[in-house]
Amino acid sequence: LAGEAGMTRQAFNLRQLRLTRPGRRGTVTGGGTVTLTAREPLVELQIKAAGLDLTPEIKVSTDLSGTLTLTGTPERYRGEFAIVNTGKGWRTARLSGAYQGDGTGVKLAPLTGVLLAGSVQGNLDVGWREEFSLNGTIRGRNLNPAGISPDWAGVVNFDLTGSGAWPKQAPPRGEVSGSLLETRLHGQALTGEFRANLESGELHVGRLLLQGKGFSINAA
């Protein structure tokens, strides 16, 4: 980590920050200001990443670039972010959004992105007051699964909603529901619905429906 720091009577100024790791691709640069107030420090940060390779951490080759801004205090903050990964097939993806949070959680909304030559939109709430929890929705439109496998050329449209919680003294719980909308795989038109929940360590499927020309699969 390298950079410059300056100090005034009321603020710390950080300039030309640069973070690199020996033997690893990519850099993180940035700058900002920490203003000392009577109540809490006020932080303003701008961070930029370029060409990050996270292969050792996630076991998948990446070429990540992006930006992040943050304004506020530890108890009330907001900002925006944009992330782009460059690669072959499904590895090419883009996600951007805004966020705001406090000492108990953060809300990311709206989220927009590009994946498998289609678009995704959604939102996500993350909380950690009494337990760690996630709650969000995602909508995918015109995704082409051939980016994962050439044998799966087609168009996928879906809506998905889910939530989960990880209590400190109890098993995880959660629920998920989704719809498959005007989807086509191998030339076959498909629609479907799915609903399931996890309770006391057991997965319960409340509804499973897949329909196409000449067939229908239904389970509950």
N, C-alpha and C positions, 0 to 999 in steps of 0.2 A: 504494500500500500504506500503510495506516494502522493504528495499534494502540498498545498499551501494553506496556512491558517493565520487569520488575523483577528485581533480583538479590539473592541471599542468598550466604552463604559457600559453599554447595554447589550452587546451582541458579540457572537463569535462568527466569523466569516470563513467558510471553507471553499477553496477554489482549486480547480484543476486536479481534483482527486482522481487517482488512477489505480485500479486494482488488477493485478495479473497473478497467475500462478505458474511457476516454472514447469516447463514441459507440457503445458496445457494451452490449447487454442482459446482465443477470446480475451476481451478486455471489458472492464466495467469502469466508466468514467462518470464524474458528476461534480456537483457543487451545491452550496446552500448556505443558509443562515440560521443560527439559533439565537433568538432574541430573548433576553431575560426580562420577565415581567413580574409583577407583584404576586401573581397567583401561580402560573405554570409557564415553563419555557414554551415559546412559540417557534415552531420549526417550519422551515421551507426548504425542500430538497428537490433536486432534479437529477435523475440518474439515467444513464444510457449504457446499454450493453450491445456488444457487437461480436458475432462469430463465436458464441460460447459453445463448447463441446462438453456435454454432461454425461458422456458415455460411462465413466466409472460409477456415477451415482445411480443412473436409471437403466443401465445396460442396453441403451438404444442410442445410436449415433444421432447427434443433434448439431445444428448450425443456427443457434438462436441469436436473435437481435431484438432490441426493444427499448422502450422508454418508460419511465415511471416518474410521476410527480406526487408530492405529498405536502400538504399545508395543514397546520393545526397544532394541537397539543396532544399529549398522550391520552387525554380523556375525550377529545373530540377532534377528529381529523377527516380529511377528504383528499381525493386526488384522482388521477387518471392513469391508465397504463395501455400499452400496445405491445404485443409480442408477435414475432414472425419466426417461423422455422422453415428453413430451406432444405429440400431433399427430394428424393424420388418417391412417387406415388403418394401414399397417405402421409408421408413425413412432411409434405408441404402443407402448411397450415398457418392460419392467422387468427389472433384473438385480441380484442380491444374492449375497453369498458371504463366505467367510472366506479368509484367506491367511496363509502363514508362509514365511519365507525366511531366507537368509543371504547371504554374500558371493559365492556361486556360482550362485544361482538362487532362484526363488520358486514355491511351489505354491499354486494357487487351488482350493480344494475345501472343501465342496461348492459348486457354482454352481447357482442356481435362478433362473428367470425366466419372464416372460410375453411372448409374441410371437405376432402374428396370431391372437389370441383363444385360443391354446393355451399349453401349458407346455413349457419346455425345462429340462433338467438336465444337468450334466456336471462336468468337472474339467479343469484345464490346468496343466501343468508347463512353466516357462520356465527355461532354463539359459543360462549364459554363461561357464562356466569355461574351456574350450578353444575352444569355438565357440558361436554362438548357436543354440539349439534350442528346438523346441516339441513337446509331446506331450500329446494330450488326447482326450477323448471328449465327445460330446454326444448327448442323446436328446430328440427332439421328439415331442410327443403332442398330437393334436387341433388341429393348426394349420390355419387356413383361408386358403388362398392368395388368396381373393377380396379380402383386404386389400391385395394387390399389384395385382391386376386383377380386376374384377367378372366377367370371362369364365371365371375359374378357380375358381369356387366348389366347395368340397369339403372333405375332411378328409385331412390328411397326417400319417402317423406314421413316424418313421425313427430309426435308430441309426447313428451315424457315429463312426469312430475314425481318428485321423490322427497323423502325426509328421513333422517336418521339421528339417533342419539346414543351417546356412549356414557351412561351413568358411572359414577365411581364405584358404587357398591352393588351394581346389578348388571345383568347381561345386556348387550346392545339391543336396541329395538329400532324398527324402521318400516317404511312402507313405500311402495313404488307402483305407479300406474302409467300406462301409456297406450297410444293408439298408432297403428300403422295406416297411413293415409295414402291412397292412390299410388301404390308402389308397384314397380314392375321389375321382375327378376327372371332371367332366361326367357323373356318374352311373355311371361305369365303375370297377369294383373293380380295383385294381392291387397287385401286389407286385413286388419286385425286389431285385437284389444288384449291388454294384459293388466292384471292387478294382483299384487302379492304383498304380504307383510311378514316381518320377522318379529317374533315375540317369544320371550323366555328361551331363546336359543333354537327355536323351531321356525322353519319357513313354511308359510301357508299360502297356497295359490288360490286366490278367490275367483279369478276368471282368466281363461286362456282361450282366445278365439283367433283362428286364422282361416280366411276364406279366399278362394280363387275360383276360376272358371271350372265348374264341375266337381268341386270338393269343398268341404267345410270341416275344420277340426275344432272341437269345443271341449274344454275341460274345466273342472272347478273342484 
